[in-house]
């Protein structure tokens, strides 16, 4: 059963073949409120919601959700892995070099992959991942660096 279009977290877990657990529900809720969060931030927030939960348990939940296709994992250079609920659309990210803020950027043209490699070296390319780097509006304003 596809999880696309299913909004209830419990139903999304069941549709993906996963048991409904409090830690999984908490992580899904936290990612809905805080897209692009890293594991440490999610673990801290999960403890506020659930009480005692180990960072390892949050890693395990994130791995299960990622493997099931409910969560996307991406890792900007020099940053810990980040997680988000937006999956299956080949979007990209823009990252502030100063404060680390991250925002989604829709694919500029076409469908997966939205970039054509100049040389595929025999690979069957399935996805292109782009990270744009710059300064967010707040950091640009504080440095006087505006467009």
Secondary structure, DSSP 8 states (H G I E B T S, - for coil): ---TT---HHHHHHHTT----HHHHHHHHHHHHSTTEEHHHHHHHHHHHHSS--HHHHHHHHHHHHHTTSSEEE--TTS--EEES--SS--EEEEETTT--EEEE--SSSSSS-S--S--TT--------EEEE--HHHHHHHT---
